[in-house]
């Protein structure tokens, strides 16, 4: 699946997008796999309350299933303006 990072998440990880092979069943499990990769991922995902996630371009919760998912995106909360 493709994993996309936006705003400061992208800045901390250092890439805007990457293809990830995972055994994770949920977004939360994917986050744990990513955090275990390197310190930069651990820093980016240190506070999940400061992040939002979209699964196949629809807002989702971190307990969302990943079966047959093609894309997961992580980004900070958006503000209006």
C-alpha positions in Angstrom: 0.0 0.0 0.0 1.0 3.6 -0.4 1.6 5.6 2.8 1.4 9.4 2.4 2.7 12.0 4.9 1.6 15.6 4.9 2.8 18.9 6.6 5.1 18.4 9.6 4.6 14.6 9.5 6.3 14.6 6.1 9.0 17.0 7.4 9.9 14.7 10.3 9.9 11.5 8.2 11.6 13.1 5.3 9.5 11.7 2.4 6.1 12.6 1.1 5.1 9.0 0.1 6.4 5.5 0.3 5.2 2.0 -0.7 4.9 -0.2 2.4 4.4 -3.9 2.7 2.7 -4.7 6.0 1.1 -7.4 8.0 -0.8 -4.9 10.1 -4.6 -5.4 10.4 -5.4 -1.9 11.5 -4.0 1.6 11.1 -2.8 1.5 14.7 -0.8 -1.6 14.0 0.7 0.0 10.9 1.8 3.0 13.0 3.5 0.6 15.5 5.3 -1.1 12.6 6.4 2.3 11.3 7.5 3.5 14.7 9.7 0.5 15.1 11.6 1.3 11.8 13.6 4.3 12.8 13.7 7.2 15.3 12.3 9.6 12.7 9.1 7.6 12.5 8.9 7.2 16.3 9.1 11.0 16.6 6.5 11.6 13.9 4.0 9.2 15.5 4.8 10.0 19.2 1.5 11.7 19.8 -1.4 10.2 17.9 -3.8 12.7 19.3 -2.0 15.3 17.1 -2.6 13.3 13.9 -5.5 12.4 11.6 -5.6 9.5 9.2 -7.4 8.9 5.9 -7.8 5.4 4.5 -8.4 5.4 0.7 -9.0 9.1 0.9 -11.7 9.0 3.6 -11.2 10.1 7.2 -10.8 7.2 9.5 -9.9 6.2 13.0 -6.7 4.5 14.0 -8.6 1.3 14.6 -9.7 1.2 10.9 -9.0 -2.1 9.2 -6.4 -2.2 6.4 -7.8 -5.2 4.5 -7.7 -4.4 0.7 -6.7 -0.8 1.5 -4.6 0.9 -1.2 -3.6 4.2 0.5 -3.2 5.5 4.0 -2.4 9.2 4.7 -1.3 10.8 7.9 -1.6 14.5 8.5 -2.2 17.1 11.3 -5.7 18.3 12.1 -6.9 20.9 9.7 -8.1 24.3 10.7 -10.6 26.5 8.8 -9.7 29.9 7.6 
